[in-house]
Amino acid sequence: MVGIATLLGKNGLQSWLLQRITAIILAAYLLAILGFWLKADVSFHAWQHWVQSCVGRPCALAALLSLVIHSWIGIWTVTTDYIKITFIRLLIQLGCIGALMFYCYWGIKIIWL
């Protein structure tokens, strides 16, 4: 039943595992950014070059998609556990899905254009 509702895994274990994998991707991206910023020569041009490089863009895209997936699983879990009125829960979930889709579109547009 969890897989049908979250549309991300066939059962709760797969959703749990997917959330952990996305957390690892986000942590790796954070460490990469921190490593870049801890270098001695940090400038806007160096940052722009790194983000627009062949490594930076796919890493940023993976982090963005991981953030969206991780967020949705968390939102679905919290709303399902704590909001018992189905109509209100569905409205909140639809609003969150809309916001996540907008942020994902906006992020992809920023990264690739």
C-alpha positions as CSV (number, residue, x, y, z in Angstrom):
1,M,0.0,0.0,0.0
2,V,2.9,2.4,0.7
3,G,4.3,2.0,-2.8
4,I,1.0,2.9,-4.4
5,A,0.7,6.1,-2.3
6,T,4.2,7.3,-2.6
7,L,4.7,6.1,-6.2
8,L,8.4,5.6,-5.3
9,G,8.7,2.1,-4.0
10,K,6.7,-1.1,-3.9
11,N,6.7,-1.2,-0.1
12,G,7.8,0.7,2.9
13,L,11.3,-0.9,2.9
14,Q,12.0,0.4,-0.6
15,S,10.8,3.9,0.2
16,W,13.0,3.8,3.4
17,L,16.0,2.6,1.3
18,L,15.4,5.2,-1.4
19,Q,15.3,8.0,1.2
20,R,18.6,6.8,2.7
21,I,20.2,6.6,-0.8
22,T,19.1,10.2,-1.5
23,A,20.4,11.3,1.9
24,I,23.8,9.9,0.9
25,I,23.8,11.7,-2.4
26,L,22.9,15.0,-0.7
27,A,25.6,14.5,1.9
28,A,28.2,13.8,-0.8
29,Y,27.1,16.9,-2.7
30,L,27.3,19.0,0.5
31,L,30.9,17.7,1.1
32,A,31.9,18.5,-2.5
33,I,30.6,22.1,-2.0
34,L,32.3,22.4,1.4
35,G,35.5,21.1,-0.1
36,F,35.3,23.7,-2.9
37,W,34.6,26.5,-0.5
38,L,37.4,25.6,1.9
39,K,40.0,26.0,-0.9
40,A,42.1,29.1,-0.6
41,D,41.2,30.6,-4.0
42,V,37.4,31.0,-4.0
43,S,36.0,33.6,-6.3
44,F,32.7,34.0,-8.2
45,H,34.4,33.0,-11.5
46,A,35.9,29.8,-10.0
47,W,32.5,28.9,-8.5
48,Q,30.7,29.6,-11.8
49,H,33.3,27.5,-13.7
50,W,32.8,24.6,-11.2
51,V,29.0,24.7,-11.4
52,Q,29.0,24.9,-15.2
53,S,31.6,22.2,-15.7
54,C,30.9,18.7,-16.9
55,V,31.1,17.5,-13.3
56,G,29.2,20.3,-11.6
57,R,26.0,20.2,-13.6
58,P,25.3,16.4,-13.3
59,C,26.2,16.5,-9.6
60,A,23.9,19.5,-9.0
61,L,21.1,17.7,-11.0
62,A,21.6,14.5,-9.0
63,A,21.4,16.6,-5.8
64,L,18.3,18.4,-6.9
65,L,16.4,15.2,-7.9
66,S,17.6,13.5,-4.7
67,L,16.2,16.5,-2.7
68,V,12.9,16.3,-4.4
69,I,12.5,12.5,-3.9
70,H,13.8,12.7,-0.3
71,S,11.4,15.6,0.5
72,W,8.4,13.8,-1.0
73,I,8.9,10.6,0.9
74,G,9.3,12.7,4.1
75,I,6.2,14.8,3.4
76,W,4.1,11.8,2.5
77,T,5.2,10.0,5.7
78,V,4.5,12.9,8.0
79,T,1.1,13.8,6.4
80,T,0.0,10.2,6.4
81,D,0.9,9.7,10.1
82,Y,-0.4,13.0,11.5
83,I,-3.2,14.2,9.3
84,K,-6.1,11.8,9.6
85,I,-8.7,13.8,7.6
86,T,-8.3,12.5,4.1
87,F,-9.4,15.6,2.2
88,I,-7.1,17.9,4.1
89,R,-4.2,15.5,3.8
90,L,-4.7,15.2,0.0
91,L,-4.9,19.0,-0.3
92,I,-1.6,19.4,1.6
93,Q,0.0,16.6,-0.4
94,L,-1.1,18.1,-3.7
95,G,0.2,21.5,-2.7
96,C,3.5,20.0,-1.7
97,I,3.7,18.0,-5.0
98,G,3.0,21.2,-6.9
99,A,5.7,23.1,-5.0
100,L,8.2,20.3,-5.5
101,M,7.5,20.1,-9.2
102,F,7.9,23.9,-9.5
103,Y,11.1,23.9,-7.6
104,C,12.5,20.9,-9.6
105,Y,11.6,22.6,-12.9
106,W,13.1,25.9,-11.7
107,G,16.2,24.2,-10.5
108,I,16.7,22.3,-13.8
109,K,16.2,25.5,-15.7
110,I,18.9,27.2,-13.6
111,I,21.4,24.4,-13.8
112,W,21.1,23.7,-17.5
113,L,20.4,27.1,-19.0
